[in-house]
Amino acid sequence: MDAQQFAYWLQGFVELTGGKTAPTTEQWKMICEHLALVFKKVTPPLEQQKAPALPPYTPSQPVMPGPAWPDTYPKITCTVC
């Protein structure tokens, strides 16, 4: 049970009793102990992991320059103007 679920349970307990019946000393002790557990967040230490080294880039084909502009692209002309 996480903190939010416990808070909902405790709210339901108060609503069911109408706030007229207070928990006994023993019940308050148990509620406080449980609150201490659900609100205590324990996070394991973060281990710093080194990313694996990437192999050197070796292209399978030699890199060739792309086509020259504007000879390879179609020319658009306006016939209405």
VMD Tcl script that draws the C-alpha trace (Angstrom):
set ca {
  {0.00 0.00 0.00}
  {1.44 3.35 -0.97}
  {0.94 6.69 0.77}
  {-2.01 7.73 -1.38}
  {-3.85 4.43 -0.86}
  {-3.32 4.68 2.90}
  {-4.59 8.26 2.93}
  {-7.75 7.11 1.10}
  {-8.19 4.28 3.61}
  {-7.80 6.66 6.53}
  {-10.26 9.11 4.97}
  {-12.75 6.24 4.52}
  {-12.30 5.24 8.15}
  {-13.12 8.76 9.30}
  {-16.11 8.98 6.95}
  {-17.51 5.62 8.07}
  {-17.33 6.56 11.73}
  {-18.66 10.05 10.99}
  {-15.75 11.50 12.89}
  {-17.58 10.61 16.10}
  {-15.51 7.59 17.00}
  {-11.87 8.37 17.50}
  {-9.31 5.61 17.11}
  {-8.07 4.10 20.33}
  {-4.55 4.79 21.57}
  {-3.49 1.40 20.18}
  {-5.07 2.19 16.79}
  {-3.40 5.62 16.66}
  {-0.06 3.99 17.36}
  {-0.62 1.52 14.49}
  {-1.74 4.36 12.17}
  {1.36 6.40 12.99}
  {3.63 3.39 12.44}
  {2.01 2.70 9.10}
  {2.28 6.35 8.06}
  {5.98 6.23 8.89}
  {6.34 3.23 6.58}
  {4.37 4.53 3.60}
  {5.94 7.99 3.64}
  {9.49 6.66 3.95}
  {10.84 6.53 0.40}
  {13.87 4.38 -0.07}
  {15.51 4.64 -3.45}
  {18.46 2.42 -4.29}
  {21.63 4.30 -5.15}
  {22.02 5.15 -8.80}
  {24.93 3.36 -10.37}
  {26.77 5.38 -12.94}
  {27.12 3.17 -15.97}
  {29.39 4.10 -18.79}
  {27.87 3.88 -22.25}
  {29.53 1.30 -24.45}
  {31.98 2.73 -26.96}
  {30.68 2.87 -30.50}
  {32.76 1.26 -33.23}
  {34.42 3.65 -35.65}
  {32.28 4.61 -38.66}
  {33.36 2.90 -41.83}
  {31.03 3.52 -44.79}
  {30.40 0.56 -47.04}
  {30.62 2.79 -50.12}
  {32.66 5.93 -50.62}
  {30.72 9.11 -49.99}
  {30.03 10.87 -53.25}
  {28.88 14.47 -53.52}
  {25.21 14.91 -54.37}
  {23.90 16.23 -57.68}
  {24.63 19.84 -58.48}
  {21.90 22.44 -58.25}
  {19.88 23.47 -60.39}
  {20.66 21.25 -63.41}
  {19.22 18.05 -61.92}
  {15.93 19.48 -60.65}
  {12.92 20.13 -62.95}
  {12.27 23.73 -63.85}
  {8.79 25.05 -63.22}
  {7.59 27.88 -65.37}
  {4.31 29.76 -65.34}
  {2.57 29.68 -68.72}
  {-0.24 32.03 -67.64}
  {1.94 35.03 -66.88}
}
mol new
graphics top color blue
foreach p $ca { graphics top sphere $p radius 0.5 }
foreach p [lrange $ca 0 end-1] q [lrange $ca 1 end] { graphics top cylinder $p $q radius 0.2 }
display resetview
